[in-house]
Amino acid sequence: MAAPACAPLRLLCVHGYRQNGAMFREKTGALRKILKKQVELVYVSAPHQVQHRGTGESPAAAHEQGHGESAGDEEDPRGWWFSDIQAQSFDARQECEVSLGLEESVEVVREAVRTLGPFDGILGFSQGAALVAMLCALQEQQVEPDFKFHFAILVAGFQSACSQHAKFYTCGPLTIPSLHVFGQTDRVIPEAMSRELLPRFRSPQVLTHPGGHFVPATSAYRQVYQEFLQKFQAKGEPMPRTA
């Protein structure tokens, strides 16, 4: 008799700045392929439309879409919050006192959990990974009863430079299991910025790759992803969920 199959884990996927759910789905096609027996990836789009390029954003911010850009990627670019309120733009390196739009983005995730969930885990890329870290803090502080993620995967994550977001980093290390993925030659979110986020998590697992600003998904990294996910997978039935 064959061994019972593992039920796929459901992950909510949070895209980067200037992307949207459909674009992020396209860019993570290789990841879906190598993990197709383990996960179901569900994508959500940020609520804020981003101005087209050439409006004063830094080169780094303008290229956050990452590996495999094309002209079609400019269709309906979205963002989770703006660091420059007046210009309604975002730069991960920009220090600011207040931001614009984060509350609406948390509500979008909250609604996605309610209508598309439940989810076993959450995955974020770049600005989306920074948002995931904040969502994990809200879950840890028990102020968001709808958030019940068992683990988080943060690709090219970073700690927000906005003073208004300091509240997300004041509590002790987050207990949620986490996998942090970043490129050693990433010029958008340098490795050092991603490493600054590690102390915010208890026992973070790290996967580095020699590339730049994208989600690595070659066979060389399959085992790391699979071994991390297997810790949350129950044979033959989904993980227990709370209604």
Solvent accessible surface area in square Angstrom, and as a share of the most:
residue,aa,sasa,rsa
1,M,243,1.08
2,A,89,0.69
3,A,86,0.67
4,P,84,0.53
5,A,84,0.65
6,C,44,0.27
7,A,21,0.17
8,P,71,0.44
9,L,4,0.02
10,R,46,0.17
11,L,3,0.01
12,L,0,0.00
13,C,1,0.00
14,V,0,0.00
15,H,0,0.00
16,G,0,0.00
17,Y,0,0.00
18,R,0,0.00
19,Q,1,0.01
20,N,14,0.07
21,G,5,0.05
22,A,77,0.60
23,M,16,0.07
24,F,2,0.01
25,R,121,0.44
26,E,133,0.60
27,K,52,0.22
28,T,3,0.02
29,G,25,0.24
30,A,58,0.45
31,L,3,0.01
32,R,62,0.23
33,K,147,0.62
34,I,23,0.12
35,L,7,0.03
36,K,138,0.58
37,K,166,0.71
38,Q,19,0.08
39,V,12,0.07
40,E,79,0.35
41,L,21,0.11
42,V,23,0.13
43,Y,35,0.13
44,V,17,0.10
45,S,48,0.31
46,A,2,0.02
47,P,43,0.27
48,H,31,0.14
49,Q,125,0.56
50,V,9,0.05
51,Q,85,0.38
52,H,111,0.50
53,R,87,0.32
54,G,81,0.77
55,T,61,0.36
56,G,77,0.74
57,E,30,0.14
58,S,34,0.22
59,P,105,0.66
60,A,22,0.17
61,A,3,0.03
62,A,13,0.10
63,H,90,0.40
64,E,2,0.01
65,Q,2,0.01
66,G,12,0.11
67,H,129,0.57
68,G,56,0.54
69,E,67,0.30
70,S,71,0.45
71,A,99,0.77
72,G,53,0.51
73,D,11,0.06
74,E,38,0.17
75,E,134,0.60
76,D,59,0.31
77,P,6,0.04
78,R,49,0.18
79,G,0,0.00
80,W,0,0.00
81,W,2,0.01
82,F,5,0.02
83,S,6,0.04
84,D,42,0.22
85,I,73,0.37
86,Q,178,0.79
87,A,39,0.31
88,Q,80,0.36
89,S,13,0.09
90,F,6,0.03
91,D,29,0.15
92,A,10,0.07
93,R,111,0.40
94,Q,63,0.28
95,E,145,0.65
96,C,21,0.13
97,E,130,0.58
98,V,74,0.42
99,S,13,0.09
100,L,65,0.32
101,G,4,0.04
102,L,11,0.05
103,E,113,0.50
104,E,89,0.40
105,S,0,0.00
106,V,13,0.08
107,E,72,0.32
108,V,38,0.22
109,V,0,0.00
110,R,48,0.18
111,E,76,0.34
112,A,6,0.05
113,V,20,0.12
114,R,139,0.51
115,T,87,0.51
116,L,80,0.40
117,G,24,0.23
118,P,68,0.43
119,F,10,0.04
120,D,1,0.00
121,G,0,0.00
122,I,0,0.00
123,L,3,0.02
124,G,0,0.00
125,F,3,0.01
126,S,0,0.00
127,Q,0,0.00
128,G,0,0.00
129,A,0,0.00
130,A,0,0.00
131,L,0,0.00
132,V,0,0.00
133,A,4,0.03
134,M,0,0.00
135,L,0,0.00
136,C,2,0.01
137,A,0,0.00
138,L,25,0.12
139,Q,38,0.17
140,E,61,0.27
141,Q,72,0.32
142,Q,160,0.71
143,V,86,0.49
144,E,20,0.09
145,P,106,0.66
146,D,40,0.21
147,F,6,0.02
148,K,91,0.38
149,F,8,0.04
150,H,64,0.29
151,F,0,0.00
152,A,0,0.00
153,I,2,0.01
154,L,1,0.01
155,V,1,0.01
156,A,2,0.02
157,G,4,0.04
158,F,1,0.01
159,Q,52,0.23
160,S,10,0.07
161,A,39,0.31
162,C,6,0.04
163,S,61,0.39
164,Q,71,0.32
165,H,1,0.00
166,A,51,0.39
167,K,124,0.52
168,F,13,0.05
169,Y,17,0.07
170,T,110,0.64
171,C,47,0.28
172,G,50,0.48
173,P,68,0.43
174,L,5,0.03
175,T,69,0.40
176,I,11,0.06
177,P,54,0.34
178,S,2,0.01
179,L,0,0.00
180,H,5,0.02
181,V,0,0.00
182,F,2,0.01
183,G,1,0.01
184,Q,98,0.43
185,T,85,0.50
186,D,7,0.04
187,R,214,0.78
188,V,17,0.10
189,I,1,0.01
190,P,39,0.25
191,E,42,0.19
192,A,67,0.52
193,M,32,0.14
194,S,3,0.02
195,R,103,0.38
196,E,111,0.50
197,L,1,0.00
198,L,24,0.12
199,P,95,0.60
200,R,82,0.30
201,F,5,0.02
202,R,140,0.51
203,S,99,0.64
204,P,41,0.25
205,Q,58,0.26
206,V,57,0.33
207,L,14,0.07
208,T,42,0.24
209,H,4,0.02
210,P,94,0.59
211,G,19,0.18
212,G,18,0.18
213,H,14,0.06
214,F,56,0.24
215,V,21,0.12
216,P,2,0.01
217,A,11,0.09
218,T,83,0.48
219,S,76,0.49
220,A,81,0.62
221,Y,37,0.14
222,R,89,0.33
223,Q,116,0.51
224,V,43,0.24
225,Y,2,0.01
226,Q,49,0.22
227,E,89,0.40
228,F,2,0.01
229,L,0,0.00
230,Q,104,0.46
231,K,130,0.55
232,F,22,0.09
233,Q,26,0.11
234,A,34,0.26
235,K,141,0.60
236,G,46,0.44
237,E,107,0.48
238,P,76,0.48
239,M,35,0.15
240,P,113,0.71
241,R,88,0.32
242,T,101,0.59
243,A,139,1.08
